[in-house]
Protein backbone atom coordinates (compact mmCIF):
# COMPACT_ATOMS: atom_id res chain seq x y z
CA UNK A 1 0.00 0.00 0.00
CA UNK A 2 1.29 3.40 -1.05
CA UNK A 3 0.29 6.70 0.59
CA UNK A 4 -1.70 9.09 -1.53
CA UNK A 5 -0.11 12.32 -0.34
CA UNK A 6 3.42 11.15 -1.20
CA UNK A 7 2.53 9.67 -4.59
CA UNK A 8 3.14 11.63 -7.81
CA UNK A 9 0.43 10.84 -10.37
CA UNK A 10 2.20 12.43 -13.35
CA UNK A 11 1.29 10.55 -16.53
CA UNK A 12 -0.96 8.08 -14.65
CA UNK A 13 -4.63 7.31 -15.18
CA UNK A 14 -6.11 7.11 -11.69
CA UNK A 15 -9.26 5.01 -11.34
CA UNK A 16 -11.01 6.47 -8.30
CA UNK A 17 -13.90 4.83 -6.44
CA UNK A 18 -15.86 7.81 -5.13
CA UNK A 19 -19.16 7.93 -3.27
CA UNK A 20 -21.35 10.21 -5.38
CA UNK A 21 -24.55 8.69 -4.05
CA UNK A 22 -26.19 12.09 -3.53
CA UNK A 23 -29.89 12.96 -3.20
CA UNK A 24 -31.62 14.37 -6.31
CA UNK A 25 -34.99 16.10 -6.59
CA UNK A 26 -37.59 15.16 -9.24
CA UNK A 27 -35.83 17.44 -11.74
CA UNK A 28 -32.47 15.70 -11.10
CA UNK A 29 -31.02 18.67 -9.20
CA UNK A 30 -28.58 17.75 -6.42
CA UNK A 31 -30.08 18.66 -3.02
CA UNK A 32 -26.97 17.89 -0.92
CA UNK A 33 -23.52 17.77 -2.55
CA UNK A 34 -21.52 16.93 0.62
CA UNK A 35 -20.23 13.63 -0.76
CA UNK A 36 -19.10 15.13 -4.06
CA UNK A 37 -17.39 18.08 -2.36
CA UNK A 38 -15.57 15.66 -0.02
CA UNK A 39 -13.84 13.94 -2.98
CA UNK A 40 -12.73 17.11 -4.80
CA UNK A 41 -9.33 17.50 -3.01
CA UNK A 42 -8.34 13.96 -4.08
CA UNK A 43 -9.32 14.61 -7.71
CA UNK A 44 -7.53 17.97 -7.75
CA UNK A 45 -4.29 16.53 -6.35
CA UNK A 46 -4.13 13.97 -9.19
CA UNK A 47 -4.92 16.55 -11.87
CA UNK A 48 -2.39 19.02 -10.42
CA UNK A 49 0.28 16.29 -10.48
CA UNK A 50 -0.30 15.87 -14.22
CA UNK A 51 -2.43 12.73 -14.02
CA UNK A 52 -5.91 12.02 -15.40
CA UNK A 53 -8.94 10.81 -13.48
CA UNK A 54 -11.57 8.14 -14.11
CA UNK A 55 -14.42 8.39 -11.58
CA UNK A 56 -16.63 5.43 -10.69
CA UNK A 57 -19.57 5.48 -8.29
CA UNK A 58 -23.01 4.11 -7.64
CA UNK A 59 -26.20 6.18 -7.31
CA UNK A 60 -29.26 4.90 -5.50
CA UNK A 61 -30.49 1.33 -5.66
CA UNK A 62 -31.48 0.62 -9.28
CA UNK A 63 -33.40 -2.67 -9.47
CA UNK A 64 -33.48 -3.52 -13.18
CA UNK A 65 -30.45 -2.14 -14.98
CA UNK A 66 -30.09 1.35 -16.48
CA UNK A 67 -32.74 3.96 -15.65
CA UNK A 68 -32.77 7.73 -16.18
CA UNK A 69 -33.48 8.31 -12.49
CA UNK A 70 -30.18 6.76 -11.38
CA UNK A 71 -27.89 7.98 -14.17
CA UNK A 72 -24.70 9.68 -13.01
CA UNK A 73 -24.89 11.99 -16.03
CA UNK A 74 -27.06 14.28 -13.85
CA UNK A 75 -23.93 15.09 -11.80
CA UNK A 76 -21.60 16.09 -14.68
CA UNK A 77 -22.30 19.83 -14.61
CA UNK A 78 -21.88 20.14 -10.84
CA UNK A 79 -18.65 18.10 -10.71
CA UNK A 80 -17.27 20.31 -13.49
CA UNK A 81 -18.17 23.46 -11.53
CA UNK A 82 -16.54 22.14 -8.35
CA UNK A 83 -13.39 21.43 -10.35
CA UNK A 84 -13.24 25.05 -11.52
CA UNK A 85 -14.74 24.45 -14.95
CA UNK A 86 -12.74 21.33 -15.91
CA UNK A 87 -14.58 19.42 -18.64
CA UNK A 88 -15.99 16.13 -17.35
CA UNK A 89 -16.33 13.47 -20.05
CA UNK A 90 -18.96 10.77 -19.61
CA UNK A 91 -19.09 7.09 -20.54
CA UNK A 92 -22.66 5.77 -20.80
CA UNK A 93 -21.59 2.27 -19.67
CA UNK A 94 -18.95 1.66 -17.00
CA UNK A 95 -17.44 -1.35 -18.83
CA UNK A 96 -18.64 -0.66 -22.39
CA UNK A 97 -16.51 0.10 -25.44
CA UNK A 98 -17.02 3.85 -25.01
CA UNK A 99 -15.54 3.66 -21.51
CA UNK A 100 -12.41 1.83 -22.71
CA UNK A 101 -11.88 4.05 -25.76
CA UNK A 102 -12.38 7.31 -23.81
CA UNK A 103 -10.20 6.13 -20.91
CA UNK A 104 -7.51 5.04 -23.35
CA UNK A 105 -7.43 8.50 -24.93
CA UNK A 106 -7.50 10.48 -21.67
CA UNK A 107 -4.81 13.13 -21.47
CA UNK A 108 -3.22 14.68 -18.37
CA UNK A 109 -5.68 16.97 -16.59
CA UNK A 110 -8.79 15.28 -18.05
CA UNK A 111 -11.67 13.71 -16.12
CA UNK A 112 -13.94 10.83 -17.17
CA UNK A 113 -17.09 9.88 -15.21
CA UNK A 114 -18.37 6.33 -15.68
CA UNK A 115 -22.06 5.44 -15.64
CA UNK A 116 -23.61 3.98 -12.46
CA UNK A 117 -21.79 0.81 -11.35
CA UNK A 118 -25.00 -0.64 -9.92
CA UNK A 119 -26.57 -0.85 -13.37
CA UNK A 120 -24.68 -4.15 -13.27
CA UNK A 121 -25.83 -6.65 -10.63
CA UNK A 122 -22.24 -7.95 -10.60
CA UNK A 123 -21.15 -4.82 -8.69
CA UNK A 124 -23.10 -5.65 -5.51
CA UNK A 125 -22.34 -9.35 -5.85
CA UNK A 126 -18.60 -8.60 -5.68
CA UNK A 127 -18.12 -10.34 -9.03
CA UNK A 128 -14.43 -10.86 -9.79
CA UNK A 129 -14.74 -10.79 -13.61
CA UNK A 130 -16.63 -7.46 -13.41
CA UNK A 131 -13.98 -6.03 -11.06
CA UNK A 132 -11.23 -7.11 -13.48
CA UNK A 133 -12.99 -5.36 -16.38
CA UNK A 134 -13.17 -2.15 -14.35
CA UNK A 135 -9.51 -2.45 -13.33
CA UNK A 136 -8.38 -2.32 -16.98
CA UNK A 137 -9.58 1.31 -17.22
CA UNK A 138 -6.79 2.76 -15.06
CA UNK A 139 -3.12 2.42 -14.11
CA UNK A 140 -3.66 2.99 -10.41
CA UNK A 141 -6.60 2.39 -8.05
CA UNK A 142 -7.67 4.95 -5.45
CA UNK A 143 -10.49 4.22 -3.01
CA UNK A 144 -11.97 7.46 -1.69
CA UNK A 145 -15.45 6.13 -0.87
CA UNK A 146 -15.63 5.67 2.91
CA UNK A 147 -19.44 5.60 2.67
CA UNK A 148 -19.24 2.23 0.89
CA UNK A 149 -16.18 0.81 2.69
CA UNK A 150 -18.39 -1.65 4.60
CA UNK A 151 -19.68 -3.21 1.37
CA UNK A 152 -17.83 -6.15 -0.21
CA UNK A 153 -18.63 -4.90 -3.71
CA UNK A 154 -16.62 -5.35 -6.89
CA UNK A 155 -15.45 -1.72 -7.04
CA UNK A 156 -14.64 -1.39 -3.33
CA UNK A 157 -13.28 -4.73 -2.11
CA UNK A 158 -12.44 -6.94 -5.09
CA UNK A 159 -10.86 -4.60 -7.66
CA UNK A 160 -7.79 -3.82 -5.51
CA UNK A 161 -6.37 -7.30 -6.08
CA UNK A 162 -5.79 -6.42 -9.77
CA UNK A 163 -3.34 -3.68 -8.82
CA UNK A 164 0.11 -4.16 -7.22
CA UNK A 165 0.53 -2.87 -3.65
CA UNK A 166 2.17 0.39 -4.78
CA UNK A 167 -0.67 1.06 -7.24
CA UNK A 168 -3.59 0.87 -4.80
CA UNK A 169 -4.26 3.40 -2.07
CA UNK A 170 -6.77 5.43 -0.08
CA UNK A 171 -7.66 8.91 -1.34
CA UNK A 172 -7.43 11.97 0.93
CA UNK A 173 -10.99 11.53 2.21
CA UNK A 174 -10.50 7.86 3.10
CA UNK A 175 -7.16 8.67 4.74
CA UNK A 176 -8.75 11.31 6.97
CA UNK A 177 -11.84 9.16 7.74
CA UNK A 178 -9.69 6.20 8.81
CA UNK A 179 -7.27 8.40 10.78
CA UNK A 180 -10.13 10.14 12.65
CA UNK A 181 -11.89 6.87 13.47
CA UNK A 182 -8.59 5.30 14.60
CA UNK A 183 -7.91 8.30 16.82
CA UNK A 184 -11.23 7.83 18.61
CA UNK A 185 -11.17 4.05 18.77
CA UNK A 186 -7.51 3.38 19.56
CA UNK A 187 -5.86 6.63 20.66
CA UNK A 188 -8.60 8.31 22.66
CA UNK A 189 -7.74 10.61 25.53
CA UNK A 190 -9.87 10.20 28.65
CA UNK A 191 -12.51 11.18 29.61
CA UNK A 192 -13.98 9.67 26.43
CA UNK A 193 -17.71 10.32 25.97
CA UNK A 194 -19.81 8.51 23.38
CA UNK A 195 -23.16 10.13 22.61
CA UNK A 196 -25.49 7.53 21.14
CA UNK A 197 -28.97 8.48 19.95
CA UNK A 198 -31.54 7.40 17.41
CA UNK A 199 -34.65 5.33 17.53
CA UNK A 200 -33.65 1.74 18.22
CA UNK A 201 -31.47 -0.04 20.74
CA UNK A 202 -31.21 -2.95 18.28
CA UNK A 203 -29.36 -0.72 15.79
CA UNK A 204 -26.80 0.32 18.39
CA UNK A 205 -26.18 -2.77 20.58
CA UNK A 206 -22.87 -3.69 18.94
CA UNK A 207 -21.48 -0.15 18.99
CA UNK A 208 -22.41 0.27 22.69
CA UNK A 209 -20.82 -3.09 23.57
CA UNK A 210 -17.61 -2.21 21.75
CA UNK A 211 -17.51 1.25 23.36
CA UNK A 212 -17.86 -0.26 26.85
CA UNK A 213 -14.25 -1.36 26.37
CA UNK A 214 -13.09 2.18 25.59
CA UNK A 215 -15.40 4.98 26.75
CA UNK A 216 -15.59 6.42 30.25
CA UNK A 217 -19.11 7.83 29.67
CA UNK A 218 -21.95 6.85 27.33
CA UNK A 219 -24.84 9.26 26.86
CA UNK A 220 -28.01 7.67 25.53
CA UNK A 221 -30.77 9.80 24.00
CA UNK A 222 -33.39 9.62 21.29
CA UNK A 223 -36.14 7.01 21.12
CA UNK A 224 -33.81 4.24 22.28
CA UNK A 225 -33.56 5.85 25.76
CA UNK A 226 -37.14 4.78 26.55
CA UNK A 227 -36.33 1.10 26.12
CA UNK A 228 -33.69 1.59 28.83
CA UNK A 229 -36.18 3.51 30.99
CA UNK A 230 -38.78 0.76 30.75
CA UNK A 231 -36.12 -1.89 31.41
CA UNK A 232 -35.46 -0.15 34.73
CA UNK A 233 -39.15 -0.23 35.64
CA UNK A 234 -40.02 3.29 34.46
CA UNK A 235 -43.36 4.35 32.95
CA UNK A 236 -42.88 5.65 29.40
CA UNK A 237 -46.45 6.21 28.17
CA UNK A 238 -46.61 5.49 24.45
CA UNK A 239 -42.95 6.41 23.81
CA UNK A 240 -41.00 4.34 21.36
CA UNK A 241 -39.91 1.07 22.94
CA UNK A 242 -38.50 -2.25 21.76
CA UNK A 243 -40.11 -4.66 24.21
CA UNK A 244 -38.04 -7.53 22.83
CA UNK A 245 -34.87 -5.63 23.81
CA UNK A 246 -35.63 -4.92 27.48
CA UNK A 247 -33.31 -7.71 28.64
CA UNK A 248 -30.62 -6.44 26.25
CA UNK A 249 -30.89 -2.96 27.78
CA UNK A 250 -30.64 -4.39 31.32
CA UNK A 251 -27.63 -6.46 30.26
CA UNK A 252 -25.85 -3.42 28.78
CA UNK A 253 -26.42 -1.44 31.99
CA UNK A 254 -24.99 -4.32 34.07
CA UNK A 255 -21.94 -4.66 31.81
CA UNK A 256 -21.31 -0.91 32.00
CA UNK A 257 -21.48 -0.96 35.80
CA UNK A 258 -19.06 -3.91 35.94
CA UNK A 259 -16.58 -2.06 33.72
CA UNK A 260 -16.92 1.26 35.53
CA UNK A 261 -18.45 2.99 32.52
CA UNK A 262 -21.03 5.63 33.41
CA UNK A 263 -24.21 5.39 31.33
CA UNK A 264 -26.21 8.63 31.32
CA UNK A 265 -29.92 8.44 30.54
CA UNK A 266 -32.07 11.59 30.18
CA UNK A 267 -33.59 12.48 33.55
CA UNK A 268 -36.46 14.34 31.88
CA UNK A 269 -38.12 14.59 28.47
CA UNK A 270 -40.14 16.91 26.32
CA UNK A 271 -43.29 14.88 25.75
CA UNK A 272 -46.11 15.17 23.21
CA UNK A 273 -49.67 13.89 22.93
CA UNK A 274 -48.98 12.70 19.37
CA UNK A 275 -46.16 12.37 16.83
CA UNK A 276 -46.82 15.64 15.08
CA UNK A 277 -45.06 18.97 14.53
CA UNK A 278 -48.09 20.74 16.03
CA UNK A 279 -48.62 18.39 18.99
CA UNK A 280 -49.33 19.59 22.49
CA UNK A 281 -46.13 19.41 24.55
CA UNK A 282 -45.19 19.21 28.21
CA UNK A 283 -42.22 18.36 30.42
CA UNK A 284 -41.99 15.09 32.31
CA UNK A 285 -39.51 12.88 34.15
CA UNK A 286 -38.37 10.31 31.56
CA UNK A 287 -39.41 7.42 33.81
CA UNK A 288 -42.87 8.78 34.64
CA UNK A 289 -44.45 9.73 31.32
CA UNK A 290 -48.28 9.78 31.54
CA UNK A 291 -50.35 7.30 29.53
CA UNK A 292 -51.15 8.58 26.04
CA UNK A 293 -48.02 10.76 25.89
CA UNK A 294 -44.65 10.07 24.27
CA UNK A 295 -41.12 11.39 24.73
CA UNK A 296 -39.87 13.12 21.57
CA UNK A 297 -36.83 14.99 22.92
CA UNK A 298 -34.60 15.15 25.98
CA UNK A 299 -35.73 17.72 28.54
CA UNK A 300 -34.15 20.82 30.10
CA UNK A 301 -32.52 18.99 33.03
CA UNK A 302 -31.17 16.26 30.71
CA UNK A 303 -29.68 18.98 28.50
CA UNK A 304 -27.79 20.40 31.50
CA UNK A 305 -26.82 16.92 32.71
CA UNK A 306 -25.43 15.87 29.29
CA UNK A 307 -23.73 19.23 28.64
CA UNK A 308 -21.76 18.91 31.88
CA UNK A 309 -20.50 15.45 30.88
CA UNK A 310 -19.57 16.56 27.35
CA UNK A 311 -17.74 19.71 28.45
CA UNK A 312 -15.28 17.80 30.63
CA UNK A 313 -14.51 15.26 27.87
CA UNK A 314 -11.24 15.01 25.94
CA UNK A 315 -12.60 12.66 23.23
CA UNK A 316 -16.18 12.72 21.90
CA UNK A 317 -17.98 10.41 19.49
CA UNK A 318 -21.50 11.43 18.47
CA UNK A 319 -23.79 9.05 16.59
CA UNK A 320 -27.52 9.72 16.60
CA UNK A 321 -29.85 12.62 17.56
CA UNK A 322 -31.45 13.25 20.95
CA UNK A 323 -34.98 13.66 19.62
CA UNK A 324 -37.10 14.30 16.56
CA UNK A 325 -35.00 17.32 15.58
CA UNK A 326 -36.66 17.57 12.16
CA UNK A 327 -39.64 19.11 14.03
CA UNK A 328 -38.91 22.49 15.58
CA UNK A 329 -40.64 21.71 18.89
CA UNK A 330 -38.34 18.72 19.45
CA UNK A 331 -34.95 19.99 18.29
CA UNK A 332 -33.76 21.71 21.47
CA UNK A 333 -31.99 18.63 22.85
CA UNK A 334 -30.05 17.81 19.69
CA UNK A 335 -29.11 21.47 19.21
CA UNK A 336 -27.91 21.70 22.83
CA UNK A 337 -25.71 18.63 22.34
CA UNK A 338 -24.26 20.16 19.15
CA UNK A 339 -23.45 23.36 21.09
CA UNK A 340 -21.82 21.37 23.91
CA UNK A 341 -19.71 19.28 21.51
CA UNK A 342 -18.58 22.48 19.71
CA UNK A 343 -17.69 24.12 23.05
CA UNK A 344 -15.70 21.07 24.22
CA UNK A 345 -13.87 21.00 20.87
CA UNK A 346 -12.96 24.65 21.26
CA UNK A 347 -11.41 23.75 24.62
CA UNK A 348 -9.19 21.05 23.11
CA UNK A 349 -11.36 17.93 22.87
CA UNK A 350 -11.26 15.77 19.72
CA UNK A 351 -14.81 15.30 18.42
CA UNK A 352 -16.03 12.97 15.68
CA UNK A 353 -19.61 13.21 14.43
CA UNK A 354 -20.94 10.41 12.24
CA UNK A 355 -24.17 8.85 11.08
CA UNK A 356 -26.69 10.48 8.75
CA UNK A 357 -28.91 12.17 11.34
CA UNK A 358 -26.10 13.52 13.51
CA UNK A 359 -24.34 14.92 10.44
CA UNK A 360 -27.62 16.47 9.23
CA UNK A 361 -28.06 18.04 12.68
CA UNK A 362 -24.60 19.65 12.89
CA UNK A 363 -25.07 20.95 9.35
CA UNK A 364 -28.57 22.25 10.06
CA UNK A 365 -27.53 24.04 13.26
CA UNK A 366 -24.31 25.44 11.77
CA UNK A 367 -21.78 23.50 13.86
CA UNK A 368 -20.10 21.36 11.14
CA UNK A 369 -16.99 23.55 11.13
CA UNK A 370 -16.86 23.70 14.94
CA UNK A 371 -16.24 19.98 15.55
CA UNK A 372 -12.99 18.12 14.79
CA UNK A 373 -14.33 15.80 12.10
CA UNK A 374 -17.65 15.08 10.37
CA UNK A 375 -17.72 11.60 8.84
CA UNK A 376 -19.25 11.02 5.39
CA UNK A 377 -19.97 7.35 6.09
CA UNK A 378 -23.07 6.43 8.11
CA UNK A 379 -23.20 2.64 7.94
CA UNK A 380 -19.46 2.36 7.39
CA UNK A 381 -18.65 4.41 10.48
CA UNK A 382 -21.13 2.46 12.59
CA UNK A 383 -19.61 -0.88 11.54
CA UNK A 384 -16.10 0.46 12.16
CA UNK A 385 -17.03 1.38 15.72
CA UNK A 386 -18.72 -1.98 16.18
CA UNK A 387 -15.22 -3.40 15.72
CA UNK A 388 -15.89 -4.98 12.33
CA UNK A 389 -13.33 -5.23 9.52
CA UNK A 390 -14.47 -3.08 6.59
CA UNK A 391 -13.86 -4.84 3.24
CA UNK A 392 -12.99 -1.57 1.43
CA UNK A 393 -10.25 -0.81 3.98
CA UNK A 394 -8.92 -4.37 4.21
CA UNK A 395 -8.63 -4.58 0.39
CA UNK A 396 -6.20 -1.63 0.30
CA UNK A 397 -4.22 -2.54 3.39
CA UNK A 398 -3.82 -6.07 2.04
C-alpha positions in Angstrom: 0.0 0.0 0.0 1.3 3.4 -1.1 0.3 6.7 0.6 -1.7 9.1 -1.5 -0.1 12.3 -0.3 3.4 11.1 -1.2 2.5 9.7 -4.6 3.1 11.6 -7.8 0.4 10.8 -10.4 2.2 12.4 -13.4 1.3 10.5 -16.5 -1.0 8.1 -14.7 -4.6 7.3 -15.2 -6.1 7.1 -11.7 -9.3 5.0 -11.3 -11.0 6.5 -8.3 -13.9 4.8 -6.4 -15.9 7.8 -5.1 -19.2 7.9 -3.3 -21.3 10.2 -5.4 -24.6 8.7 -4.0 -26.2 12.1 -3.5 -29.9 13.0 -3.2 -31.6 14.4 -6.3 -35.0 16.1 -6.6 -37.6 15.2 -9.2 -35.8 17.4 -11.7 -32.5 15.7 -11.1 -31.0 18.7 -9.2 -28.6 17.7 -6.4 -30.1 18.7 -3.0 -27.0 17.9 -0.9 -23.5 17.8 -2.5 -21.5 16.9 0.6 -20.2 13.6 -0.8 -19.1 15.1 -4.1 -17.4 18.1 -2.4 -15.6 15.7 0.0 -13.8 13.9 -3.0 -12.7 17.1 -4.8 -9.3 17.5 -3.0 -8.3 14.0 -4.1 -9.3 14.6 -7.7 -7.5 18.0 -7.8 -4.3 16.5 -6.3 -4.1 14.0 -9.2 -4.9 16.6 -11.9 -2.4 19.0 -10.4 0.3 16.3 -10.5 -0.3 15.9 -14.2 -2.4 12.7 -14.0 -5.9 12.0 -15.4 -8.9 10.8 -13.5 -11.6 8.1 -14.1 -14.4 8.4 -11.6 -16.6 5.4 -10.7 -19.6 5.5 -8.3 -23.0 4.1 -7.6 -26.2 6.2 -7.3 -29.3 4.9 -5.5 -30.5 1.3 -5.7 -31.5 0.6 -9.3 -33.4 -2.7 -9.5 -33.5 -3.5 -13.2 -30.4 -2.1 -15.0 -30.1 1.3 -16.5 -32.7 4.0 -15.7 -32.8 7.7 -16.2 -33.5 8.3 -12.5 -30.2 6.8 -11.4 -27.9 8.0 -14.2 -24.7 9.7 -13.0 -24.9 12.0 -16.0 -27.1 14.3 -13.9 -23.9 15.1 -11.8 -21.6 16.1 -14.7 -22.3 19.8 -14.6 -21.9 20.1 -10.8 -18.7 18.1 -10.7 -17.3 20.3 -13.5 -18.2 23.5 -11.5 -16.5 22.1 -8.4 -13.4 21.4 -10.4 -13.2 25.0 -11.5 -14.7 24.5 -14.9 -12.7 21.3 -15.9 -14.6 19.4 -18.6 -16.0 16.1 -17.3 -16.3 13.5 -20.0 -19.0 10.8 -19.6 -19.1 7.1 -20.5 -22.7 5.8 -20.8 -21.6 2.3 -19.7 -18.9 1.7 -17.0 -17.4 -1.3 -18.8 -18.6 -0.7 -22.4 -16.5 0.1 -25.4 -17.0 3.9 -25.0 -15.5 3.7 -21.5 -12.4 1.8 -22.7 -11.9 4.1 -25.8 -12.4 7.3 -23.8 -10.2 6.1 -20.9 -7.5 5.0 -23.4 -7.4 8.5 -24.9 -7.5 10.5 -21.7 -4.8 13.1 -21.5 -3.2 14.7 -18.4 -5.7 17.0 -16.6 -8.8 15.3 -18.0 -11.7 13.7 -16.1 -13.9 10.8 -17.2 -17.1 9.9 -15.2 -18.4 6.3 -15.7 -22.1 5.4 -15.6 -23.6 4.0 -12.5 -21.8 0.8 -11.4 -25.0 -0.6 -9.9 -26.6 -0.9 -13.4 -24.7 -4.2 -13.3 -25.8 -6.7 -10.6 -22.2 -7.9 -10.6 -21.1 -4.8 -8.7 -23.1 -5.6 -5.5 -22.3 -9.3 -5.9 -18.6 -8.6 -5.7 -18.1 -10.3 -9.0 -14.4 -10.9 -9.8 -14.7 -10.8 -13.6 -16.6 -7.5 -13.4 -14.0 -6.0 -11.1 -11.2 -7.1 -13.5 -13.0 -5.4 -16.4 -13.2 -2.2 -14.3 -9.5 -2.4 -13.3 -8.4 -2.3 -17.0 -9.6 1.3 -17.2 -6.8 2.8 -15.1 -3.1 2.4 -14.1 -3.7 3.0 -10.4 -6.6 2.4 -8.1 -7.7 4.9 -5.4 -10.5 4.2 -3.0 -12.0 7.5 -1.7 -15.4 6.1 -0.9 -15.6 5.7 2.9 -19.4 5.6 2.7 -19.2 2.2 0.9 -16.2 0.8 2.7 -18.4 -1.7 4.6 -19.7 -3.2 1.4 -17.8 -6.1 -0.2 -18.6 -4.9 -3.7 -16.6 -5.3 -6.9 -15.4 -1.7 -7.0 -14.6 -1.4 -3.3 -13.3 -4.7 -2.1 -12.4 -6.9 -5.1 -10.9 -4.6 -7.7 -7.8 -3.8 -5.5 -6.4 -7.3 -6.1 -5.8 -6.4 -9.8 -3.3 -3.7 -8.8 0.1 -4.2 -7.2 0.5 -2.9 -3.7 2.2 0.4 -4.8 -0.7 1.1 -7.2 -3.6 0.9 -4.8 -4.3 3.4 -2.1 -6.8 5.4 -0.1 -7.7 8.9 -1.3 -7.4 12.0 0.9 -11.0 11.5 2.2 -10.5 7.9 3.1 -7.2 8.7 4.7 -8.8 11.3 7.0 -11.8 9.2 7.7 -9.7 6.2 8.8 -7.3 8.4 10.8 -10.1 10.1 12.7 -11.9 6.9 13.5 -8.6 5.3 14.6 -7.9 8.3 16.8 -11.2 7.8 18.6 -11.2 4.0 18.8 -7.5 3.4 19.6 -5.9 6.6 20.7 -8.6 8.3 22.7 -7.7 10.6 25.5 -9.9 10.2 28.6 -12.5 11.2 29.6 -14.0 9.7 26.4 -17.7 10.3 26.0 -19.8 8.5 23.4 -23.2 10.1 22.6 -25.5 7.5 21.1 -29.0 8.5 20.0 -31.5 7.4 17.4 -34.7 5.3 17.5 -33.7 1.7 18.2 -31.5 0.0 20.7 -31.2 -3.0 18.3 -29.4 -0.7 15.8 -26.8 0.3 18.4 -26.2 -2.8 20.6 -22.9 -3.7 18.9 -21.5 -0.1 19.0 -22.4 0.3 22.7 -20.8 -3.1 23.6 -17.6 -2.2 21.8 -17.5 1.2 23.4 -17.9 -0.3 26.8 -14.2 -1.4 26.4 -13.1 2.2 25.6 -15.4 5.0 26.8 -15.6 6.4 30.2 -19.1 7.8 29.7 -21.9 6.8 27.3 -24.8 9.3 26.9 -28.0 7.7 25.5 -30.8 9.8 24.0 -33.4 9.6 21.3 -36.1 7.0 21.1 -33.8 4.2 22.3 -33.6 5.9 25.8 -37.1 4.8 26.6 -36.3 1.1 26.1 -33.7 1.6 28.8 -36.2 3.5 31.0 -38.8 0.8 30.7 -36.1 -1.9 31.4 -35.5 -0.1 34.7 -39.2 -0.2 35.6 -40.0 3.3 34.5 -43.4 4.3 32.9 -42.9 5.7 29.4 -46.5 6.2 28.2 -46.6 5.5 24.5 -43.0 6.4 23.8 -41.0 4.3 21.4 -39.9 1.1 22.9 -38.5 -2.2 21.8 -40.1 -4.7 24.2 -38.0 -7.5 22.8 -34.9 -5.6 23.8 -35.6 -4.9 27.5 -33.3 -7.7 28.6 -30.6 -6.4 26.3 -30.9 -3.0 27.8 -30.6 -4.4 31.3 -27.6 -6.5 30.3 -25.9 -3.4 28.8 -26.4 -1.4 32.0 -25.0 -4.3 34.1 -21.9 -4.7 31.8 -21.3 -0.9 32.0 -21.5 -1.0 35.8 -19.1 -3.9 35.9 -16.6 -2.1 33.7 -16.9 1.3 35.5 -18.4 3.0 32.5 -21.0 5.6 33.4 -24.2 5.4 31.3 -26.2 8.6 31.3 -29.9 8.4 30.5 -32.1 11.6 30.2 -33.6 12.5 33.5 -36.5 14.3 31.9 -38.1 14.6 28.5 -40.1 16.9 26.3 -43.3 14.9 25.8 -46.1 15.2 23.2 -49.7 13.9 22.9 -49.0 12.7 19.4 -46.2 12.4 16.8 -46.8 15.6 15.1 -45.1 19.0 14.5 -48.1 20.7 16.0 -48.6 18.4 19.0 -49.3 19.6 22.5 -46.1 19.4 24.5 -45.2 19.2 28.2 -42.2 18.4 30.4 -42.0 15.1 32.3 -39.5 12.9 34.2 -38.4 10.3 31.6 -39.4 7.4 33.8 -42.9 8.8 34.6 -44.5 9.7 31.3 -48.3 9.8 31.5 -50.4 7.3 29.5 -51.2 8.6 26.0 -48.0 10.8 25.9 -44.7 10.1 24.3 -41.1 11.4 24.7 -39.9 13.1 21.6 -36.8 15.0 22.9 -34.6 15.1 26.0 -35.7 17.7 28.5 -34.2 20.8 30.1 -32.5 19.0 33.0 -31.2 16.3 30.7 -29.7 19.0 28.5 -27.8 20.4 31.5 -26.8 16.9 32.7 -25.4 15.9 29.3 -23.7 19.2 28.6 -21.8 18.9 31.9 -20.5 15.4 30.9 -19.6 16.6 27.4 -17.7 19.7 28.4 -15.3 17.8 30.6 -14.5 15.3 27.9 -11.2 15.0 25.9 -12.6 12.7 23.2 -16.2 12.7 21.9 -18.0 10.4 19.5 -21.5 11.4 18.5 -23.8 9.1 16.6 -27.5 9.7 16.6 -29.8 12.6 17.6 -31.4 13.2 20.9 -35.0 13.7 19.6 -37.1 14.3 16.6 -35.0 17.3 15.6 -36.7 17.6 12.2 -39.6 19.1 14.0 -38.9 22.5 15.6 -40.6 21.7 18.9 -38.3 18.7 19.4 -35.0 20.0 18.3 -33.8 21.7 21.5 -32.0 18.6 22.8 -30.1 17.8 19.7 -29.1 21.5 19.2 -27.9 21.7 22.8 -25.7 18.6 22.3 -24.3 20.2 19.2 -23.4 23.4 21.1 -21.8 21.4 23.9 -19.7 19.3 21.5 -18.6 22.5 19.7 -17.7 24.1 23.0 -15.7 21.1 24.2 -13.9 21.0 20.9 -13.0 24.6 21.3 -11.4 23.7 24.6 -9.2 21.1 23.1 -11.4 17.9 22.9 -11.3 15.8 19.7 -14.8 15.3 18.4 -16.0 13.0 15.7 -19.6 13.2 14.4 -20.9 10.4 12.2 -24.2 8.8 11.1 -26.7 10.5 8.8 -28.9 12.2 11.3 -26.1 13.5 13.5 -24.3 14.9 10.4 -27.6 16.5 9.2 -28.1 18.0 12.7 -24.6 19.6 12.9 -25.1 21.0 9.4 -28.6 22.3 10.1 -27.5 24.0 13.3 -24.3 25.4 11.8 -21.8 23.5 13.9 -20.1 21.4 11.1 -17.0 23.6 11.1 -16.9 23.7 14.9 -16.2 20.0 15.5 -13.0 18.1 14.8 -14.3 15.8 12.1 -17.6 15.1 10.4 -17.7 11.6 8.8 -19.3 11.0 5.4 -20.0 7.4 6.1 -23.1 6.4 8.1 -23.2 2.6 7.9 -19.5 2.4 7.4 -18.6 4.4 10.5 -21.1 2.5 12.6 -19.6 -0.9 11.5 -16.1 0.5 12.2 -17.0 1.4 15.7 -18.7 -2.0 16.2 -15.2 -3.4 15.7 -15.9 -5.0 12.3 -13.3 -5.2 9.5 -14.5 -3.1 6.6 -13.9 -4.8 3.2 -13.0 -1.6 1.4 -10.3 -0.8 4.0 -8.9 -4.4 4.2 -8.6 -4.6 0.4 -6.2 -1.6 0.3 -4.2 -2.5 3.4 -3.8 -6.1 2.0 
